[in-house]
Amino acid sequence: MTPSLPRPAAVRHRSFAAFDAHEPLLSDGHRRWCMRGQNFIVERIVSGGQPFTVESASEVLVILPDAPATLSHAPSGTVVARANGQGSVCILAAGVHAIALAEGGSCAVIASNRGDIGEGDILNADAYAEPDPRIVPTGRPYLRRPDAPEARVFEMASVPAPRDNPRLKMLQTETLSINWVDYHGERDRTALSPHSHTDFEQGSLALAGNYVHHLRVPWGKNANLWRPDEHLPAPSPSLAVIPVDLVHTTEGIGGGHHLLIDIFSPPRADFIAKGWVHNAGDYVPVRD
């Protein structure tokens, strides 16, 4: 039996950044912002018009909310996928790939590791100077089937939600899973979903619309660890990383289009077991 992990003596603070409030990294005309959780890295890129490369030792998720993209194997230049960019997700195999977007087009790249991003590039690097021992390591809990293509594109308007959970449009890689939450207008305030996680973080990447992240530290016996509730305004684009045990729910506010990407690493095995992950059949679970 695996021994239980110690609970930390203090409450971990959430991480948050509204990207446009921070100076971007500049690279070949591209504007870039990077943030992380303990087990994942998120990079937002606004294209300068030339292709840029992404390097990872594990599969990569490329979120394309507003611009078409051509994705190529590097250094061969062989095109492996094209996406219409009006709500697309591309899963790329491990390795080095080039992504071409029109100038001003944006994407978000999500991976468990990135060989081409240094700690100094990451806005919230200081939050992970000390790792949280409660968080389960990612490892590689799933393997791509050997006949899987190098890249697969999902046009999310065509991905069905489970009948028993219409707010879920979930995809996975070997090491990650995401939930694509897409709606118009305000979220129903009488149907929010406050909850917490005991051994993994949740990233909430806002790409369209305005939100409030409602956050609550549970009351334990030690009142010195209690914290006031937080109602965190979150414009798009932004990323919140919700630590273990923090009660949270996110409310879309105002009119218009809302697009929120929830991020988990390792993949949500509970949701896979319930049949809620659209592409789970592309993967084989690794047996101990």
Residue pairs with C-beta under 8 A, 6 or more apart in sequence:
5 133
5 134
5 199
6 133
7 134
8 132
8 133
8 134
10 225
11 217
11 225
11 227
11 245
11 246
12 132
12 243
12 244
12 246
13 127
13 243
14 213
14 215
14 230
14 232
14 240
14 241
14 242
14 243
14 246
15 35
15 37
15 124
15 127
15 239
15 240
15 241
16 213
16 232
16 234
16 238
16 239
16 240
16 241
17 33
17 35
17 123
17 124
17 238
17 239
18 234
18 235
18 237
18 238
19 33
19 44
19 237
19 238
19 239
20 235
20 237
22 33
22 123
24 31
24 32
24 33
24 46
25 31
25 32
25 33
25 34
25 121
26 32
27 52
28 48
28 50
28 52
29 48
29 49
29 50
30 45
30 46
30 47
30 48
30 50
30 52
31 45
31 46
31 48
32 43
32 44
32 45
32 46
32 121
33 43
33 44
33 123
34 41
34 42
34 43
34 44
34 117
34 121
34 122
34 123
35 41
35 42
35 122
35 123
35 124
35 239
35 241
36 42
36 122
36 124
36 125
36 128
36 241
37 201
37 203
37 241
37 263
37 265
38 128
38 131
38 132
38 135
38 201
39 112
39 135
39 137
39 138
39 175
39 200
39 201
39 265
39 266
40 110
40 111
40 112
40 138
40 176
40 203
40 263
40 265
41 110
41 111
41 112
41 113
41 114
41 117
41 122
42 108
42 109
42 110
42 203
42 205
42 239
42 263
43 54
43 108
43 109
43 110
43 114
43 117
44 106
44 107
44 108
44 237
45 52
45 99
45 101
45 106
45 107
45 108
45 109
46 104
46 105
46 106
47 67
47 101
47 102
47 103
47 104
47 105
47 106
47 107
48 103
49 102
49 103
50 100
51 72
51 98
51 99
51 100
52 98
52 99
53 74
53 96
53 97
53 98
53 99
53 116
54 60
54 62
54 92
54 96
54 97
54 98
54 99
54 109
54 111
54 114
54 116
55 95
55 96
55 114
55 115
55 116
56 92
56 94
56 95
56 111
56 112
56 113
56 114
56 115
57 94
57 113
57 115
58 94
58 111
58 112
58 113
58 140
58 173
58 174
58 175
59 91
59 92
59 93
59 94
59 111
59 144
59 173
59 174
59 175
59 176
60 91
60 92
60 94
60 97
60 109
60 110
60 111
60 173
61 89
61 90
61 91
61 92
61 109
61 110
61 111
61 171
61 173
61 176
61 178
62 69
62 71
62 83
62 89
62 90
62 91
62 92
62 99
62 107
62 108
62 109
62 110
63 88
63 89
63 107
63 108
63 109
63 110
63 178
63 205
63 207
63 261
64 83
64 85
64 87
64 88
64 89
64 90
64 107
65 85
65 87
65 106
65 107
65 108
65 207
65 208
65 259
66 85
66 86
66 105
66 106
67 85
67 101
67 102
67 104
67 105
67 106
67 107
68 82
68 83
68 84
68 85
68 86
68 101
68 102
68 105
69 82
69 83
69 85
69 88
69 90
69 99
69 100
69 101
69 105
69 107
70 79
70 81
70 82
70 99
70 100
71 79
71 80
71 81
71 82
71 83
71 90
71 92
71 97
71 98
71 99
71 100
71 151
72 78
72 79
72 80
72 97
72 98
72 99
72 100
73 80
73 95
73 96
73 97
73 98
73 150
74 95
74 96
74 97
74 98
75 96
77 98
80 92
80 97
80 149
80 150
80 151
81 90
81 92
81 150
81 151
81 152
81 153
82 153
83 90
83 153
83 155
84 155
85 101
85 105
86 155
86 157
87 155
87 156
87 157
87 182
87 259
88 153
88 154
88 155
88 156
89 153
89 154
89 156
89 171
89 178
89 180
90 151
90 152
90 153
90 154
91 151
91 152
91 154
91 171
91 173
91 279
92 150
92 151
93 144
93 148
93 150
93 151
97 151
99 107
99 109
101 107
106 237
108 205
108 207
108 237
108 261
110 176
110 178
110 205
110 261
110 263
111 176
112 138
112 175
112 176
112 265
119 125
124 241
127 241
132 201
132 243
132 244
134 198
134 199
134 244
134 245
135 199
135 200
135 201
135 244
136 199
136 200
136 266
137 266
138 175
138 265
138 266
139 175
139 266
139 286
140 174
140 175
140 286
141 174
141 175
141 266
141 267
141 269
141 285
141 286
142 172
142 173
142 174
142 175
142 267
142 283
142 284
142 285
142 286
143 174
143 283
143 284
143 286
144 174
144 282
144 283
145 282
145 283
145 284
148 282
152 279
152 282
154 171
154 278
154 279
156 169
156 180
156 182
159 169
159 171
159 180
159 278
160 169
160 278
161 167
161 168
161 169
162 168
162 274
162 275
162 276
165 276
167 179
167 181
168 179
168 271
168 276
169 179
169 180
169 181
169 182
169 278
170 177
170 178
170 179
170 180
170 268
170 271
170 276
170 277
170 278
171 177
171 178
171 180
171 277
171 278
171 279
172 178
172 267
172 268
172 272
172 277
172 279
172 280
172 283
173 267
173 283
174 267
174 283
175 265
175 266
175 267
176 263
176 264
176 265
176 266
176 267
177 263
177 264
177 265
177 267
177 268
177 271
177 272
177 277
178 261
178 262
178 263
178 264
179 261
179 262
180 259
180 261
181 258
181 259
181 260
181 261
181 262
182 257
182 258
182 259
182 260
183 252
183 258
184 255
184 256
184 257
184 258
185 252
185 255
185 256
185 258
186 251
186 252
186 253
186 254
186 255
187 250
187 251
187 252
187 253
187 258
189 251
192 214
192 249
192 251
193 249
194 214
194 216
194 247
194 248
194 249
195 247
195 248
195 249
196 218
196 244
196 245
196 246
196 247
196 248
197 242
197 244
197 245
198 244
198 245
199 244
200 244
200 264
200 265
200 266
201 241
201 242
201 243
201 244
201 264
202 241
202 242
202 248
202 262
202 263
202 264
203 239
203 240
203 241
203 242
203 261
203 262
203 263
203 264
204 211
204 213
204 234
204 239
204 240
204 241
204 242
204 250
204 260
204 261
204 262
204 263
205 237
205 238
205 239
205 260
205 261
205 262
205 263
206 234
206 235
206 236
206 237
206 238
206 239
206 240
206 259
206 260
207 236
207 237
207 259
207 260
207 261
208 236
208 256
208 257
208 258
208 259
209 236
209 252
209 253
209 254
209 256
209 257
209 258
209 259
209 260
210 233
210 234
210 235
210 236
210 252
210 253
210 254
211 233
211 234
211 235
211 236
211 250
211 251
211 252
211 253
211 258
211 260
212 231
212 232
212 233
212 234
212 250
212 251
212 253
213 230
213 231
213 232
213 234
213 240
213 242
213 248
213 249
213 250
214 229
214 230
214 231
214 232
214 248
214 249
214 250
214 251
215 229
215 230
215 231
215 232
215 242
215 246
215 247
215 248
216 229
216 230
216 246
216 247
216 248
217 225
217 226
217 227
217 245
217 246
217 247
218 245
218 247
219 226
220 226
232 240
234 240
234 250
236 259
240 250
242 248
250 260
252 258
252 260
267 277
268 277
269 285
271 277
272 280
